[in-house]
Amino acid sequence: MSNRPSAGRARLALALAVLLGGGALTALPARAATAADGLAVQYRTSASGATADQTEPWFKVRNTGSSTVQLSQVKIRYYFKADSPTASYRFACSWAVRGCAAVTGTFGTLSKPTTADRYLEIGFTAAAGTLAPGADTGDLQLRFYRSDWQTLRQSDDYSFNGAQTSYASWDRVTARLAGATVWGTAPEGNDPTDPTDPTDPTDPPGGGQTLFDDFDYGSHSDPALSAHGWSVRANSGGPGVPGATWDPSKVTFVSSGGNSVMNLETSTAGTGASTTQTEVLTKSTKFRNGTYAARVRFSDAPKSGPDGDHLVQTFFTINDLKAPMADDYAEYDFEYLPNGGWGEPSNILYTTSWETYDPDPWQAVNQHSEQRSSYAGWHDLVVTIDDSAITYYVDGQVFGTHDARYLPERPMSINFNQWLIDLNGQTSTTPRAYDQQVDYVLHVKDQVLTPAEVAAKVAGYRAAGTGFVDEVPAS
């Protein structure tokens, strides 16, 4: 955990139940694809009644072209009518041949509501791999439901077909390949590739207000750093060694690989009074669902002095705990411990999603993933949060997917910090210092990006000479 003591943390994983519906409706006509379409989508439903606890659109996507397809370039849209203007929905994957962790689901609102006003967009992470000519994805057993678990009315949904309880081609869903529609017909006036849509290749499908910072500053006191919404911590308190201070002067900006990077230094001479820690965070707590990304360099060894301290190097989002076990608390962490700690003997990387906790006596509700190996060096860290799950990526690969139980109820800040759990790992009084570096940070509001889309977005900003942008509205 990145803003409070973490000894004795509980690791709890709470699963959501899968609920099924039934019934039947009259079939709607379908259109077959031609070989030139590139993709064909087959659909079926297990929740076939006019109303149901949840909608269950199941798909198979087939490559009908002659070239191998990267599934990360494929998007499927299922169109429906909201049961009320204020209704919100959550997506879940019950089972998928390619693995549910490789399947994403986000909701959007149609600009021209006619026979539908919302859509569920299905995508794939890089972990889904490729689709050879003639091959299909196998089952994608998907579902979505109202956030308040009220009964859904399916009978007026554009893409629903209650009579289709076995797989068959279905053109009332659309499929896009690398941004071009290659299958299906959207509700009238809502072609996903309508020419009025943004065409910037660095923009993810569906857009999204963005925060991007290349961390090109002169020092911790550079007026632009504060003007761009960042606070360099100077106040006392946890987490970390009792008596330690948070020293703004130890946050510097240096050149690495041709880019300006933010450097966080933590040092100690074996006592609380000699320990300095560092933290940089957004002044605004306005970030909730969407994509968070940063390129971070972790260190296994100090830049000077003896090694062995129980160090924590982080990238995380967080809001305040209003009361012990308050259920509107949220925190999503990348935490690297190069020398162990919290009972671990050596280096370990955690990703943790928090529902709540009580600091005294310690108890916690969270879910975590971990990997016991060295992560020294630069790493691309991505976490996505939508209405169904929290997914963590390290260097383009899924590191862990956490349940909807841990979704945020309130907006959060974005933080980086480096601190010492205790002084038990190295008891020497010889001074030593450790560095953590950050190349950039990116947040895209309410939009799930793949790691490849994150890289393209960042490359687009840098190619345009854009070092900072903040379009995310205040919460």
Helices and strands as residue ranges (DSSP letters): G 35-37, E 39-45, E 51-52, E 57-63, E 69-70, G 71-73, E 74-80, E 89-96, G 100-102, E 103-109, E 118-124, G 126-128, E 130-131, E 140-146, E 152-153, E 168-169, E 173-177, E 180-183, E 210-213, H 223-227, E 230-232, E 245-246, G 248-250, E 251-256, E 259-268, E 276-282, E 290-298, E 311-318, E 331-337, E 348-359, E 362-371, E 377-385, E 390-394, E 397-402, G 404-406, E 413-420, E 432-445, H 451-463, E 468-470
